[in-house]
Amino acid sequence: MDYPCTFAAIQRLNGKLFACSSRRPHWYHRLPREDKDGAGVCKKPVGNTTHSIGIRMTPAINAAKKAKISYTVHTYVHDPSADSYGREAAEKLGIALERVFKTLVVELDGKNLAVAVIPVSTLLSMKQIAKAAGVKKAAMADTAAVERSTGYVLGGVSPLGQKKRLPTLIDSSAKAQSTIFVSAGRRGLEIELRPADLATLTGAAFAAIAETR
């Protein structure tokens, strides 16, 4: 059954909150099926992307919604065997690698944690992030510390809506993009937003912290 793409109609679907992420003019969506997480998945393709009109809210999405910024949520079917979460997102959503950013957590001087947001096509430069953070050295934080601090599991760590707000640095290459994609807090879920909005919501600074592979 088809419904007009309006909030009133979409809201009726299974009593869940739905939000269409398509930016193209259109009127109807097919009634979505539910995936294993209870989110409705829209069957209407948009370009190379199959977008979702049924999204289970995450802290990251809630943060963007509360801030009333412009954003779009994209979903794809995550493959557990994928070697790289970020590259998988880029490939399945049909997005250039330089627009998809991964969220990493580092330990500064063996004490405090910080967040680094860099393109998935690059590596984090420990030397550069230490310099940008004004410390002597930086190293990747261990998994337990990352999940405990952010409230997210690896592969779904978002710079938005973390349990504990950490100092955040975004690679300066983001400023060349009109919008970038970061994890929305769950594997298979990405949020697209302006780099400046991401910086504002996370209190981040831009710095050259990435290096090519």
C-alpha positions as CSV (number, residue, x, y, z in Angstrom):
1,M,0.0,0.0,0.0
2,D,1.3,3.5,-0.9
3,Y,1.0,6.5,1.4
4,P,1.6,10.2,0.6
5,C,5.0,11.3,1.8
6,T,3.8,13.5,4.6
7,F,4.5,13.4,8.3
8,A,0.9,12.7,9.1
9,A,0.8,9.7,6.8
10,I,4.2,8.4,7.7
11,Q,3.5,8.7,11.4
12,R,0.7,6.1,11.0
13,L,3.1,3.3,10.0
14,N,3.2,0.9,12.9
15,G,3.1,3.7,15.4
16,K,6.8,4.5,14.9
17,L,8.4,7.9,14.1
18,F,9.3,8.1,10.4
19,A,11.2,10.7,8.6
20,C,11.8,10.7,4.8
21,S,15.4,11.3,4.0
22,S,14.9,11.8,0.2
23,R,15.9,15.2,-1.1
24,R,14.2,14.7,-4.5
25,P,10.6,15.8,-5.1
26,H,8.2,12.9,-4.8
27,W,4.8,12.0,-3.4
28,Y,4.6,8.4,-2.5
29,H,6.5,5.8,-0.6
30,R,5.8,2.1,-0.4
31,L,4.8,0.9,3.0
32,P,8.1,-0.2,4.5
33,R,9.0,-3.6,5.8
34,E,10.6,-3.9,9.2
35,D,14.2,-4.9,9.5
36,K,15.6,-6.9,12.5
37,D,16.1,-3.7,14.5
38,G,12.4,-2.8,14.1
39,A,13.1,0.1,11.7
40,G,11.0,0.4,8.5
41,V,13.1,0.3,5.3
42,C,11.8,2.2,2.4
43,K,11.8,0.2,-0.9
44,K,12.0,3.4,-3.0
45,P,15.5,3.8,-4.5
46,V,16.9,7.3,-4.8
47,G,19.8,7.3,-7.3
48,N,22.2,4.7,-6.1
49,T,20.9,4.8,-2.6
50,T,18.0,2.9,-1.0
51,H,17.1,5.3,1.8
52,S,15.1,4.7,4.9
53,I,11.9,6.4,6.0
54,G,11.8,4.4,9.2
55,I,14.6,5.0,11.6
56,R,15.0,3.8,15.2
57,M,16.3,6.9,17.0
58,T,19.9,7.0,18.3
59,P,21.6,9.5,20.6
60,A,23.4,10.9,17.6
61,I,20.1,11.5,15.7
62,N,18.5,12.9,18.8
63,A,21.4,15.3,19.2
64,A,21.0,16.6,15.6
65,K,17.2,16.8,15.9
66,K,17.4,18.7,19.2
67,A,19.9,21.2,17.7
68,K,17.5,21.7,14.8
69,I,20.2,21.5,12.2
70,S,19.8,20.3,8.7
71,Y,20.6,16.6,8.4
72,T,19.8,13.5,6.4
73,V,19.9,9.9,7.7
74,H,20.9,7.1,5.4
75,T,20.7,3.4,6.0
76,Y,22.2,0.4,4.3
77,V,22.4,-3.3,5.1
78,H,25.6,-3.9,7.0
79,D,27.7,-6.9,6.1
80,P,29.4,-8.3,9.2
81,S,32.3,-9.6,7.1
82,A,33.2,-6.1,5.7
83,D,36.8,-5.2,6.2
84,S,36.1,-1.5,6.7
85,Y,32.9,0.0,8.1
86,G,33.5,3.4,6.5
87,R,34.4,2.0,3.1
88,E,31.4,-0.3,3.2
89,A,29.2,2.8,3.9
90,A,30.7,4.7,1.0
91,E,30.3,1.9,-1.5
92,K,26.7,0.9,-0.5
93,L,25.5,4.5,-0.4
94,G,27.4,5.5,-3.6
95,I,29.4,8.3,-1.9
96,A,32.9,9.4,-2.6
97,L,35.3,8.2,0.1
98,E,36.5,11.7,0.9
99,R,32.9,12.6,2.1
100,V,32.6,9.7,4.5
101,F,34.4,10.2,7.9
102,K,35.2,7.7,10.6
103,T,35.2,8.4,14.3
104,L,38.2,7.3,16.3
105,V,39.0,7.7,20.0
106,V,42.6,8.3,21.1
107,E,44.4,8.5,24.4
108,L,46.4,11.6,25.0
109,D,49.6,11.3,27.1
110,G,48.3,8.1,28.5
111,K,45.6,9.9,30.4
112,N,42.7,11.7,28.7
113,L,40.6,10.6,25.8
114,A,39.8,12.6,22.6
115,V,37.9,12.1,19.4
116,A,39.3,12.3,15.9
117,V,37.0,12.5,12.8
118,I,38.9,11.7,9.6
119,P,38.1,10.6,6.1
120,V,37.8,6.8,5.8
121,S,40.3,6.9,2.9
122,T,43.0,8.1,5.3
123,L,44.9,7.2,8.5
124,L,45.1,9.1,11.7
125,S,48.5,10.7,12.2
126,M,49.3,10.3,15.9
127,K,52.0,13.0,15.6
128,Q,49.6,15.5,14.1
129,I,46.8,14.9,16.5
130,A,49.1,15.1,19.5
131,K,50.4,18.4,18.1
132,A,46.9,19.7,17.5
133,A,45.8,18.7,21.0
134,G,48.9,20.2,22.6
135,V,50.2,17.0,24.1
136,K,53.4,15.0,23.7
137,K,51.9,11.7,22.4
138,A,48.7,10.1,21.3
139,A,47.7,6.4,20.9
140,M,44.6,4.6,20.0
141,A,42.3,4.0,23.0
142,D,41.4,0.4,23.8
143,T,38.0,-0.9,22.8
144,A,36.6,-1.1,26.3
145,A,37.4,2.5,27.0
146,V,35.9,3.7,23.7
147,E,32.6,1.9,24.3
148,R,32.4,2.9,27.9
149,S,33.1,6.6,27.1
150,T,31.0,6.9,24.0
151,G,28.1,4.5,24.7
152,Y,28.5,3.1,21.2
153,V,30.0,-0.2,19.9
154,L,32.8,-0.2,17.5
155,G,31.6,0.2,13.9
156,G,28.8,2.4,15.2
157,V,30.7,5.1,17.1
158,S,29.3,8.5,16.2
159,P,30.9,11.9,17.2
160,L,27.4,13.0,18.1
161,G,25.5,12.0,21.2
162,Q,28.3,10.4,23.1
163,K,27.8,9.5,26.8
164,K,30.7,11.7,27.8
165,R,31.6,14.7,25.7
166,L,35.2,14.5,24.7
167,P,37.6,17.0,23.1
168,T,37.1,16.5,19.4
169,L,39.2,17.3,16.3
170,I,37.9,17.1,12.7
171,D,40.3,16.8,9.9
172,S,40.5,20.1,8.0
173,S,39.7,18.4,4.7
174,A,36.1,18.3,5.9
175,K,35.8,22.0,5.3
176,A,36.1,21.5,1.5
177,Q,32.9,19.4,1.5
178,S,29.4,20.9,1.6
179,T,28.2,17.9,3.7
180,I,30.0,14.9,5.1
181,F,28.8,11.5,6.4
182,V,29.5,10.2,9.9
183,S,28.1,7.2,11.8
184,A,24.7,7.9,13.2
185,G,25.3,5.6,16.1
186,R,24.7,2.1,14.7
187,R,26.2,-0.1,12.1
188,G,24.5,0.5,8.8
189,L,23.3,4.0,9.8
190,E,25.0,7.2,8.6
191,I,24.0,10.9,9.2
192,E,24.8,13.5,6.6
193,L,25.4,17.1,7.8
194,R,27.4,20.2,7.3
195,P,31.0,20.1,8.7
196,A,30.4,23.4,10.5
197,D,27.3,22.0,12.2
198,L,29.2,18.9,13.3
199,A,31.9,21.1,14.8
200,T,29.3,23.2,16.6
201,L,27.5,20.2,18.1
202,T,30.7,18.6,19.3
203,G,32.6,21.7,20.2
204,A,35.3,20.5,17.7
205,A,38.2,22.3,16.1
206,F,39.5,21.6,12.6
207,A,43.1,20.5,12.2
208,A,45.2,18.6,9.7
209,I,45.3,15.2,11.6
210,A,45.0,12.7,8.7
211,E,47.6,11.2,6.4
212,T,47.2,9.3,3.2
213,R,47.4,5.5,3.2
